[in-house]
């Protein structure tokens, strides 16, 4: 089974949704037959690398709410994260542009470390309050998951994997992704949002069951039509 996950590293529900899917997979008897690929999606491609506002102020401005209300909203998100074993530190998060982090993740994927890099970047942002647009930080994180430090630096200091990131985003637009996280199962079924583990479990069972069925042909001939056909014994027209 193939699962494509569109997400961004500064999306709080993306990390929660990732963990909820993983919880469902732990209970899935055929988890060894599941392959997950993380796809790039920037919530705000025009985000500044070093904004002069904190995460609460940015949220308040974006949704035209008070800073206090933004803090309450983030506290509620942190509680949801805690339910799946995650720790969010909104007060010290460094909101930033994620394009370079996505490029690094694409490089990691080619090196067979895509899942490890994705997890490390999410944890770095939400739990450790690290700056995901800082090249020194990104290189350190790349090294921690087993990537070559110099190769990672070369990727970041060039424009490598930019097309791969933009390709994912174009693909997301083409299939109708309007928000993340967005999960695509076998290029056929979509689940949007950080759904509860039981929802993911149901989808996993449904998709696997369909995938495991022997393909069968169904006749689409009208019931009352005559059939003309040929066999090794000759050609015939069915009579009434």
N, C-alpha and C positions, 0 to 999 in steps of 0.2 A: 504494500500500500504506500502511496506517495502522498505526503502532506506538504504543501507550500504555505509558508507563514509570512504574510506581509506585516512588517512592524517597523517601529522607529525606536531608537535607544533612549529617547526622552519622553516616551509615551508610558505613563504609569499603568494603564490597563494592558499594555503589551506584555510587560513583565508578569503581571498577575495572570493574564491569559495563557502565557507560556507555561507557568507553573501549574495551572489548572489542567492543561492538556497533559502535562507530564504525570500528574496525579492519576488521571484517567488511564494513561498508558501503563502505569505500574500495575493496574488491575486487569489489563487487557492480555488475554492468554496468548495472543499472537503478536505481541509487541516486537518480537525479533524480526518480523516481516514488514515493519514500518520504517520508511525512510523520510526524514524531515529535512526540508531545505528552507532556509530563512531568506526572504526577499527584502530588498531595500524599499523603504517608503519614508519620505521626509514629510513630517507634519507641516513644517514651515521651511521651505527651501530658502527663504529670504531672512531667516533668523540671524541675528548678529552673533558673532563669535564671543564677544565680550559685552553683553548688555549691561547698562548701568542700573538696572532694576533687579530685585530678587524675584524668585519664582512666584511669590504671593502677589507682588505688584504687577508682574506680567500677566498673571491670570486675571486679576481684577480689571486691568485695562482691556484685555481681550474680550471679556464677557460683560463689561460695563457694570461691575459690582464693586462693593467696598472691599478694601484689603482684609478687613476682619472676616467678611463672608468667604473670601478666597481662602483664608487660613482654615476656616471651618471645613470647607470643601476638601482641602488637602488633608486635613486630619481624618476625615471620613475615608479617604483613599488609603491613607496609611493603615487604618484599621482593617480594611479589606486585604491589604497586602500581608498583614500579620496573620490573617486566617490561613494563608498558604505558606507561612514560614518565611516571609520576606520582611525586611526592615527598610522603611523609607525615611530619609531625613530631609524633609522639605525645607526646613529653615536654612540649611547650608548647601542645598543643591545649586549647581552652577549651570543654569540653562544656557544652551549654546547651539550653534549650527552643527548638524550631524553628518554633513556630506562626506567629510574626510573619514569619519568613523565608519561610515558605510563602505567607503572605498577599501579601508583596511579589512573589513569583514569579508569583502569579496576576494581579496587576496588570500585571506585565511581559508576561505572555502576551497580555493584552488589547491591549497596546501593540505587539504584534508582536516582543517581545524575550524571549520565554519561554525559549528555548534558551540565549541569551546569559546571562540572569540565573541560570539553573540552573548553568551551567558556572562562572560567577563566584563564586557562593555556595559551591560545592563546593571550588574552589581556595582560596578565602579561609579556609575552615575547616581543611582538611587540610594545606595547604602554607604558608599565611601565619599560621595560629593566630589568626585574628581572631574576635571575639566576635559571633556571629550573632543575639544577642538585643539587642544594643546598637543603638538607633535611629540614632545618629550614624554608626555603621559601616555599617549597612544603607543609609542614604541615600547615603553616599559610593559604595558598590558600585553602587547603582542609577544614579547619575550616570555612573559609569564605563562602563556599557553603553549609555548614551544616553537614559536616562529623565529626565524633568523632576524636578529635585531637590525643588521645592516640592510637586509632586503626589505624589511618593514619601513625603515627610514627612507629608502629609495622610492618606495611606493608613495609615501606621504609627500615627499618633496617633489614629486612629478605629478602628472595628471592621470596616472595609471588607474584603471578600473572605473574611471568616470563613466565611460560608456555602459559598463555593466550595471552601474547604479541607475543611470537614466533609463536603461533598457527595462529594468524591473519596474520602474515607475510608469513607464509608458504601457507596459503590460498590465499593470494594475488599473490604469485608466481604461484600457480596452475592455477589461472584464467587469468594470463597474465598481471597483473598490472606491468607496467614499470616505472610509475611516478605517483605522487600525486598532486592535489586531484584526486580521482577516485571514481565515484559514480555508484552504482549498484542498479537498480530498479527491485524489485520483483525477484531477482536472475536470471534475463533474459536480461535486457537491461543495457548497460554500457555507461556512459558519462565520458570522460577523460578531465581533465583540468578545469580551472575556467571559465566555459562558461558564456556568458551573461544571465541575468535573463530571457530574452525571449526564449532562448533555453531550459532552465530548465522548463519554463512554458509549452512549447510545449510537452516536454517529459512527464511531469506530466499528461497532458490531454490525451495523447496517451496511456500511461500505465493504467490510471484509466478507460478509455473507454474500453480497452481490458479486464481489470479485471472485469468490470461490465456486460459484455456480457454473455448471457445465453449460456452455452456450447452446441454446436451442433455437430452432427456426420456427417461426409462427406463420401459418398460411394467411395471406392477406387477400386471397381470392374471394370475390363475392360469393355468397352461399348458393345463389341460383344460377351462376354462370356455367356455361359449358367449358370444359377444359380440353385443349388440344395439346398433345404431348407426344414425344417420341421415346421409345425404349430400345433396347437391343433387339427386340422382336418386331419393331416397326413403329409406325406413327398412327395415332388414333384420334378420333374425335368422340368425346363422350356423348352418348345419346340420352334423351330425356328419360 
